[in-house]
């Protein structure tokens, strides 16, 4: 039995080391016994130097860009093998008070065994809110919000992102962003890890949906994480292509316009959050 209370992972790809140092520092501020995996998908191992920051870091060099979810899966499988209770999936562009965020979420998960994943309030660096607790997407949601002007999709977005709730209370949302996932490892043993067939984008929807089918997946607004969110697929044609391919795979897997489970889940969330 491992004496590690909680593990975490960051997937790297030619990142700015100074940015990664911020999230590493944040993670290690916790009072819990932790281990951090740096899973490097870069073409070279120049980021290996980050492992020198702390002896609790394990650096894994893949020598290939295997994808976001597949990279995290390497670390998640190690947490499963070591019988670690919780694993935190972290984006490289985060910073937060680890003593508050990690410790609070750990204690809350300890007291509530029906939670499979929990996400804190996510803010931009200017402290404005990121609306990252969402309904399960339909193809129309995805296409309209991706390609139509925001002026035409405002009401749809407010509903899809549950903005009408004010993000002030706990929400059991079926889609939580993959930028910060505080996961119960025993749940992953039941529902599986990230789908390796999704290179990037939609892997968080897919995993969260599988967890939500059996456990709560909570947005928890009482602790804060800052996220330097770049929305790369809105600026880069290669990333846009990857996003489109991932979405096609996701809807082929779960259903396009006929997805009864999605409809029932979304209706339940709208009812619980008093959507009018």
C-alpha positions as CSV (number, residue, x, y, z in Angstrom):
1,X,0.0,0.0,0.0
2,X,1.4,3.3,-1.0
3,X,2.0,6.1,1.5
4,X,1.1,8.6,-1.1
5,X,-2.2,10.3,-0.4
6,X,-2.6,12.0,-3.8
7,X,-0.8,12.1,-7.1
8,X,-0.9,14.5,-10.0
9,X,0.2,14.6,-13.6
10,X,1.1,17.3,-16.2
11,X,1.4,16.4,-19.8
12,X,4.2,18.5,-21.4
13,X,4.8,19.5,-25.1
14,X,7.6,22.0,-25.6
15,X,6.3,24.2,-22.9
16,X,7.8,27.3,-21.4
17,X,9.6,25.9,-18.3
18,X,8.8,29.0,-16.3
19,X,5.1,28.4,-16.8
20,X,5.4,24.8,-15.7
21,X,7.3,25.8,-12.6
22,X,4.2,27.8,-11.5
23,X,1.9,24.8,-11.6
24,X,4.5,22.5,-10.0
25,X,5.0,25.0,-7.1
26,X,1.2,25.2,-6.7
27,X,0.8,21.5,-6.5
28,X,3.5,21.0,-3.9
29,X,2.1,23.6,-1.6
30,X,-0.4,21.0,-0.2
31,X,0.2,19.4,3.2
32,X,-0.7,16.0,1.8
33,X,1.8,13.4,0.8
34,X,2.0,13.7,-2.9
35,X,3.8,12.6,-6.0
36,X,3.8,14.4,-9.4
37,X,4.3,12.9,-12.8
38,X,5.7,15.0,-15.7
39,X,4.7,13.1,-18.8
40,X,6.6,14.6,-21.7
41,X,5.3,14.3,-25.3
42,X,8.0,16.6,-26.7
43,X,10.4,15.7,-29.5
44,X,13.3,16.1,-27.1
45,X,13.8,15.8,-23.3
46,X,15.0,19.3,-22.6
47,X,12.2,19.7,-20.0
48,X,13.7,16.9,-18.0
49,X,15.4,19.6,-16.0
50,X,12.1,20.3,-14.3
51,X,12.4,17.0,-12.4
52,X,15.2,18.5,-10.4
53,X,12.8,20.9,-8.7
54,X,11.6,18.2,-6.2
55,X,12.4,14.6,-5.5
56,X,8.7,13.8,-5.5
57,X,8.6,14.4,-9.3
58,X,8.9,11.4,-11.7
59,X,9.7,12.5,-15.3
60,X,8.5,10.2,-18.1
61,X,9.7,10.9,-21.7
62,X,7.6,9.4,-24.4
63,X,9.7,10.5,-27.4
64,X,6.4,11.0,-29.3
65,X,3.3,13.2,-29.1
66,X,0.9,10.5,-28.0
67,X,-1.9,12.9,-27.1
68,X,-3.2,14.6,-24.0
69,X,-5.4,11.9,-22.6
70,X,-3.0,9.1,-23.5
71,X,-0.2,11.0,-21.7
72,X,-2.2,11.4,-18.5
73,X,-3.2,7.7,-18.7
74,X,0.4,6.7,-18.2
75,X,0.4,8.5,-14.8
76,X,-3.1,7.4,-13.9
77,X,-2.2,3.8,-14.4
78,X,0.8,4.3,-12.1
79,X,-1.6,5.7,-9.5
80,X,-3.9,2.7,-9.9
81,X,-0.9,0.3,-9.5
82,X,0.2,2.1,-6.4
83,X,-3.3,2.2,-4.8
84,X,-3.3,6.0,-4.5
85,X,-6.7,7.3,-3.5
86,X,-6.8,10.4,-5.7
87,X,-5.2,11.8,-8.8
88,X,-5.2,15.3,-10.1
89,X,-5.0,16.0,-13.8
90,X,-3.4,19.4,-14.3
91,X,-3.0,21.6,-17.4
92,X,0.4,23.2,-17.8
93,X,-1.1,26.8,-17.6
94,X,-2.5,26.8,-14.1
95,X,-1.5,28.4,-10.8
96,X,-3.2,28.3,-7.4
97,X,-2.8,28.1,-3.7
98,X,-2.2,24.4,-3.3
99,X,-2.6,24.5,0.5
100,X,-6.2,25.7,0.1
101,X,-7.2,24.1,-3.2
102,X,-5.7,20.6,-2.9
103,X,-6.3,20.2,0.8
104,X,-9.9,21.4,0.7
105,X,-10.8,19.2,-2.3
106,X,-9.0,16.2,-0.7
107,X,-10.9,16.6,2.6
108,X,-14.2,17.1,0.7
109,X,-13.7,13.9,-1.3
110,X,-12.8,12.0,1.8
111,X,-16.2,13.0,3.3
112,X,-18.2,12.3,0.2
113,X,-17.6,8.9,-1.3
114,X,-20.2,9.4,-4.1
115,X,-18.0,11.9,-5.9
116,X,-15.9,10.7,-8.8
117,X,-14.5,14.0,-10.0
118,X,-14.5,17.5,-8.6
119,X,-13.4,20.7,-10.3
120,X,-12.8,24.1,-8.5
121,X,-13.8,27.5,-9.7
122,X,-11.6,28.3,-12.7
123,X,-10.7,32.0,-13.3
124,X,-8.8,33.9,-15.9
125,X,-5.7,35.7,-14.6
126,X,-7.8,38.9,-14.5
127,X,-10.1,37.0,-12.0
128,X,-13.0,36.8,-14.4
129,X,-14.9,33.5,-14.5
130,X,-14.3,30.7,-16.9
131,X,-17.6,28.8,-17.5
132,X,-16.2,25.2,-17.5
133,X,-19.1,23.3,-16.0
134,X,-21.3,22.3,-18.8
135,X,-24.1,20.1,-20.2
136,X,-23.2,17.2,-22.5
137,X,-22.8,18.7,-26.0
138,X,-25.0,18.0,-29.0
139,X,-23.5,18.2,-32.5
140,X,-25.5,21.4,-33.0
141,X,-24.0,22.9,-29.8
142,X,-20.6,22.1,-31.0
143,X,-21.0,23.4,-34.6
144,X,-22.9,26.5,-33.7
145,X,-20.6,27.6,-30.9
146,X,-17.5,26.8,-32.9
147,X,-18.4,28.5,-36.2
148,X,-21.1,31.0,-35.7
149,X,-20.7,34.5,-34.3
150,X,-21.1,34.7,-30.5
151,X,-23.9,37.3,-31.0
152,X,-26.0,34.5,-32.5
153,X,-25.1,31.8,-30.0
154,X,-25.2,33.8,-26.7
155,X,-28.4,32.3,-25.3
156,X,-27.3,28.8,-26.4
157,X,-23.9,29.3,-24.7
158,X,-25.5,30.6,-21.5
159,X,-27.6,27.4,-21.3
160,X,-24.8,25.0,-22.4
161,X,-22.3,26.5,-19.9
162,X,-24.9,26.8,-17.1
163,X,-24.0,30.5,-16.8
164,X,-27.5,31.2,-15.6
165,X,-26.6,29.5,-12.3
166,X,-24.2,32.3,-11.4
167,X,-21.6,29.6,-10.6
168,X,-22.0,30.4,-7.0
169,X,-23.2,27.0,-5.7
170,X,-22.1,23.4,-6.2
171,X,-23.3,21.9,-9.5
172,X,-23.4,18.2,-10.4
173,X,-22.4,18.8,-14.0
174,X,-21.9,16.0,-16.6
175,X,-19.1,17.8,-18.4
176,X,-16.2,19.4,-16.4
177,X,-13.1,20.8,-18.0
178,X,-10.0,18.6,-18.2
179,X,-7.8,21.5,-17.2
180,X,-8.2,20.5,-13.5
181,X,-9.7,17.1,-12.7
182,X,-9.5,15.8,-9.1
183,X,-10.3,12.2,-9.7
184,X,-11.1,9.3,-7.3
185,X,-8.8,6.5,-8.5
186,X,-11.1,3.7,-7.4
187,X,-13.8,5.1,-9.8
188,X,-11.3,5.0,-12.7
189,X,-10.8,1.3,-12.0
190,X,-14.5,0.9,-12.8
191,X,-15.2,3.3,-15.6
192,X,-11.8,3.3,-17.3
193,X,-9.2,6.0,-18.1
194,X,-9.1,8.6,-20.9
195,X,-10.0,7.2,-24.3
196,X,-6.6,6.8,-26.1
197,X,-8.4,7.2,-29.4
198,X,-9.1,10.9,-28.6
199,X,-5.8,12.7,-29.3
200,X,-6.9,16.0,-27.7
201,X,-10.2,17.8,-27.1
202,X,-13.4,15.9,-26.1
203,X,-11.3,13.5,-24.0
204,X,-12.5,15.3,-20.9
205,X,-16.2,15.1,-22.0
206,X,-15.9,11.4,-22.6
207,X,-14.3,10.5,-19.3
208,X,-16.5,12.8,-17.2
209,X,-19.6,11.4,-18.9
210,X,-18.6,7.9,-18.0
211,X,-17.9,8.9,-14.4
212,X,-21.2,10.9,-14.2
213,X,-23.2,7.9,-15.2
214,X,-22.3,6.3,-11.8
215,X,-21.0,9.1,-9.5
216,X,-21.3,12.8,-8.9
217,X,-19.1,15.0,-11.0
218,X,-19.1,18.3,-9.1
219,X,-18.2,21.9,-9.8
220,X,-17.0,23.2,-6.4
221,X,-16.9,27.1,-6.3
222,X,-15.4,27.6,-2.9
223,X,-11.7,27.3,-4.0
224,X,-10.0,29.1,-6.9
225,X,-7.6,28.1,-9.7
226,X,-6.2,30.5,-12.3
227,X,-6.0,29.2,-15.8
228,X,-4.2,31.0,-18.7
229,X,-6.7,29.7,-21.2
230,X,-5.5,30.1,-24.8
231,X,-8.3,28.4,-26.8
232,X,-5.6,27.1,-29.3
233,X,-8.1,25.4,-31.6
234,X,-9.8,28.7,-32.3
235,X,-6.5,30.2,-33.6
236,X,-4.6,27.3,-35.1
237,X,-5.8,25.3,-38.2
238,X,-3.9,22.1,-37.2
239,X,-5.5,22.2,-33.7
240,X,-8.9,23.0,-35.3
241,X,-8.5,19.8,-37.4
242,X,-7.7,17.8,-34.3
243,X,-10.7,19.3,-32.5
244,X,-13.0,18.3,-35.4
245,X,-11.6,14.8,-35.6
246,X,-12.0,14.3,-31.8
247,X,-15.6,15.6,-32.0
248,X,-16.5,13.2,-34.8
249,X,-15.1,10.3,-32.9
250,X,-16.9,11.4,-29.7
251,X,-20.3,11.6,-31.5
252,X,-19.7,8.4,-33.4
253,X,-19.1,6.7,-30.0
254,X,-22.0,8.2,-28.0
255,X,-24.6,9.2,-30.7
256,X,-25.1,12.2,-32.9
257,X,-28.6,13.6,-32.9
258,X,-30.2,10.6,-31.2
259,X,-28.6,10.1,-27.8
260,X,-31.3,9.4,-25.3
261,X,-28.8,9.1,-22.4
262,X,-27.5,12.6,-23.1
263,X,-31.0,14.0,-23.3
264,X,-32.0,12.5,-20.0
265,X,-28.8,13.7,-18.2
266,X,-29.1,17.2,-19.6
267,X,-32.7,17.5,-18.7
268,X,-31.9,16.4,-15.1
269,X,-29.2,19.0,-14.7
270,X,-31.4,21.8,-16.1
271,X,-34.1,20.8,-13.6
272,X,-31.7,20.6,-10.7
273,X,-30.3,24.0,-11.5
274,X,-33.7,25.6,-12.0
275,X,-33.3,26.6,-15.7
276,X,-36.2,28.6,-17.0
